[in-house]
Amino acid sequence: MEKLKRERVSVNGLGKISLMLDDYNDIFSDFDPRPNLVRMLSVDFLDEIKRATRDKKEGLELNFLIPQHLREIKEENGIKKRLKNHFKKHYEASKKEVKSVVKEGILFVAFGVILMFLATYILFKFEESTFLTTFLVILLEPGGWFLFWEGLNLIVFESKKKSHELVFYKKMTKAVINFNSYKD
């Protein structure tokens, strides 16, 4: 994977990314001995694609350049299918993760508002302060504010952090994948 080279060109709005590979193994993890149809993808390979696609919109064309004497069309078709399955699987997982974070944030905000409402209700309902009512207000107010702000943090910031993966995998599920030859 040391010789992996990348070329980015935009043609008529289509993001073209070319990666020069020594062989098909550059796509897959060196630690996974299984056949390419089920083999794990290389972290270096995925990182390189993420860097190459960062500033690209949807409509990507991913071109793998393989030495001419190593080309095997049947192998390439299997690798394309493997890549598409990987990207689709991770897109669906990322989508669920972002939804889950937003849902959790909404629940935090809702429970925070309920706690603050309870604290306010106690203050208005019980005009005379007792030890118990004072303790409940002191307990409910900060808890309500904490849940409220933590929920907003999840909705606004944490979901945005996780959405980068979602955007990447969405682009890749729609990418056109080609293999081309080069003479070494």
Contacts in CASP RR format, 6 or more apart in sequence:
PFRMAT RR
TARGET T0000
AUTHOR 0000-0000-0000
METHOD contacts of the structure
MODEL  1
MEKLKRERVSVNGLGKISLMLDDYNDIFSDFDPRPNLVRMLSVDFLDEIK
RATRDKKEGLELNFLIPQHLREIKEENGIKKRLKNHFKKHYEASKKEVKS
VVKEGILFVAFGVILMFLATYILFKFEESTFLTTFLVILLEPGGWFLFWE
GLNLIVFESKKKSHELVFYKKMTKAVINFNSYKD
1 22 0 8 1.000
1 26 0 8 1.000
1 42 0 8 1.000
1 44 0 8 1.000
1 45 0 8 1.000
3 20 0 8 1.000
3 22 0 8 1.000
4 19 0 8 1.000
4 20 0 8 1.000
4 21 0 8 1.000
4 26 0 8 1.000
4 44 0 8 1.000
4 45 0 8 1.000
4 48 0 8 1.000
5 19 0 8 1.000
5 20 0 8 1.000
6 17 0 8 1.000
6 18 0 8 1.000
6 19 0 8 1.000
6 20 0 8 1.000
6 48 0 8 1.000
6 51 0 8 1.000
6 52 0 8 1.000
7 17 0 8 1.000
7 18 0 8 1.000
7 20 0 8 1.000
8 15 0 8 1.000
8 16 0 8 1.000
8 17 0 8 1.000
8 18 0 8 1.000
8 52 0 8 1.000
8 56 0 8 1.000
9 15 0 8 1.000
9 16 0 8 1.000
9 18 0 8 1.000
10 16 0 8 1.000
10 56 0 8 1.000
13 57 0 8 1.000
13 59 0 8 1.000
14 59 0 8 1.000
14 60 0 8 1.000
14 61 0 8 1.000
15 56 0 8 1.000
15 57 0 8 1.000
15 59 0 8 1.000
15 60 0 8 1.000
15 61 0 8 1.000
16 60 0 8 1.000
16 61 0 8 1.000
16 63 0 8 1.000
17 49 0 8 1.000
17 52 0 8 1.000
17 53 0 8 1.000
17 56 0 8 1.000
17 60 0 8 1.000
17 61 0 8 1.000
17 62 0 8 1.000
17 63 0 8 1.000
18 63 0 8 1.000
18 64 0 8 1.000
18 65 0 8 1.000
18 180 0 8 1.000
19 48 0 8 1.000
19 49 0 8 1.000
19 52 0 8 1.000
19 62 0 8 1.000
19 63 0 8 1.000
19 64 0 8 1.000
19 65 0 8 1.000
20 65 0 8 1.000
20 182 0 8 1.000
21 27 0 8 1.000
21 64 0 8 1.000
21 65 0 8 1.000
21 66 0 8 1.000
22 67 0 8 1.000
23 66 0 8 1.000
23 67 0 8 1.000
23 70 0 8 1.000
24 36 0 8 1.000
24 66 0 8 1.000
24 70 0 8 1.000
24 72 0 8 1.000
24 75 0 8 1.000
24 76 0 8 1.000
24 79 0 8 1.000
26 42 0 8 1.000
26 45 0 8 1.000
27 36 0 8 1.000
27 41 0 8 1.000
27 42 0 8 1.000
27 45 0 8 1.000
27 64 0 8 1.000
27 79 0 8 1.000
27 83 0 8 1.000
28 36 0 8 1.000
28 39 0 8 1.000
28 40 0 8 1.000
28 41 0 8 1.000
28 42 0 8 1.000
28 45 0 8 1.000
29 39 0 8 1.000
29 40 0 8 1.000
29 41 0 8 1.000
29 42 0 8 1.000
29 43 0 8 1.000
30 42 0 8 1.000
31 40 0 8 1.000
32 39 0 8 1.000
32 40 0 8 1.000
36 75 0 8 1.000
36 78 0 8 1.000
36 79 0 8 1.000
36 82 0 8 1.000
37 78 0 8 1.000
37 81 0 8 1.000
37 82 0 8 1.000
38 82 0 8 1.000
39 82 0 8 1.000
41 83 0 8 1.000
41 86 0 8 1.000
49 62 0 8 1.000
49 172 0 8 1.000
50 168 0 8 1.000
53 60 0 8 1.000
53 168 0 8 1.000
53 171 0 8 1.000
53 172 0 8 1.000
56 171 0 8 1.000
57 171 0 8 1.000
58 170 0 8 1.000
58 171 0 8 1.000
58 174 0 8 1.000
59 171 0 8 1.000
59 174 0 8 1.000
59 175 0 8 1.000
59 176 0 8 1.000
60 171 0 8 1.000
60 172 0 8 1.000
60 174 0 8 1.000
60 175 0 8 1.000
60 176 0 8 1.000
61 175 0 8 1.000
61 176 0 8 1.000
61 178 0 8 1.000
62 172 0 8 1.000
62 175 0 8 1.000
62 176 0 8 1.000
62 177 0 8 1.000
62 178 0 8 1.000
63 178 0 8 1.000
63 179 0 8 1.000
63 180 0 8 1.000
64 177 0 8 1.000
64 178 0 8 1.000
64 179 0 8 1.000
64 180 0 8 1.000
65 180 0 8 1.000
65 181 0 8 1.000
65 182 0 8 1.000
66 76 0 8 1.000
66 179 0 8 1.000
66 180 0 8 1.000
66 181 0 8 1.000
66 182 0 8 1.000
67 181 0 8 1.000
67 182 0 8 1.000
67 183 0 8 1.000
67 184 0 8 1.000
68 181 0 8 1.000
68 182 0 8 1.000
68 183 0 8 1.000
68 184 0 8 1.000
69 184 0 8 1.000
71 179 0 8 1.000
71 181 0 8 1.000
76 179 0 8 1.000
79 179 0 8 1.000
80 177 0 8 1.000
80 179 0 8 1.000
83 172 0 8 1.000
83 177 0 8 1.000
84 173 0 8 1.000
84 177 0 8 1.000
87 169 0 8 1.000
87 172 0 8 1.000
87 173 0 8 1.000
87 175 0 8 1.000
88 169 0 8 1.000
88 173 0 8 1.000
90 165 0 8 1.000
90 169 0 8 1.000
91 166 0 8 1.000
91 169 0 8 1.000
91 170 0 8 1.000
91 172 0 8 1.000
91 173 0 8 1.000
94 162 0 8 1.000
94 163 0 8 1.000
94 165 0 8 1.000
94 166 0 8 1.000
94 169 0 8 1.000
95 166 0 8 1.000
97 162 0 8 1.000
97 165 0 8 1.000
97 166 0 8 1.000
98 159 0 8 1.000
98 162 0 8 1.000
98 163 0 8 1.000
98 166 0 8 1.000
101 154 0 8 1.000
101 155 0 8 1.000
101 158 0 8 1.000
101 159 0 8 1.000
101 162 0 8 1.000
102 154 0 8 1.000
102 155 0 8 1.000
102 159 0 8 1.000
104 151 0 8 1.000
104 154 0 8 1.000
105 150 0 8 1.000
105 151 0 8 1.000
105 152 0 8 1.000
105 154 0 8 1.000
105 155 0 8 1.000
106 151 0 8 1.000
106 155 0 8 1.000
107 151 0 8 1.000
108 147 0 8 1.000
108 148 0 8 1.000
108 150 0 8 1.000
108 151 0 8 1.000
108 154 0 8 1.000
109 147 0 8 1.000
109 148 0 8 1.000
109 151 0 8 1.000
109 152 0 8 1.000
109 155 0 8 1.000
111 144 0 8 1.000
111 147 0 8 1.000
112 143 0 8 1.000
112 144 0 8 1.000
112 145 0 8 1.000
112 146 0 8 1.000
112 147 0 8 1.000
112 148 0 8 1.000
113 144 0 8 1.000
113 148 0 8 1.000
114 144 0 8 1.000
115 140 0 8 1.000
115 141 0 8 1.000
115 143 0 8 1.000
115 144 0 8 1.000
115 147 0 8 1.000
116 140 0 8 1.000
116 141 0 8 1.000
116 144 0 8 1.000
116 145 0 8 1.000
116 148 0 8 1.000
118 136 0 8 1.000
118 140 0 8 1.000
119 136 0 8 1.000
119 137 0 8 1.000
119 140 0 8 1.000
119 141 0 8 1.000
119 144 0 8 1.000
122 133 0 8 1.000
122 136 0 8 1.000
122 137 0 8 1.000
122 140 0 8 1.000
123 133 0 8 1.000
123 137 0 8 1.000
126 133 0 8 1.000
END
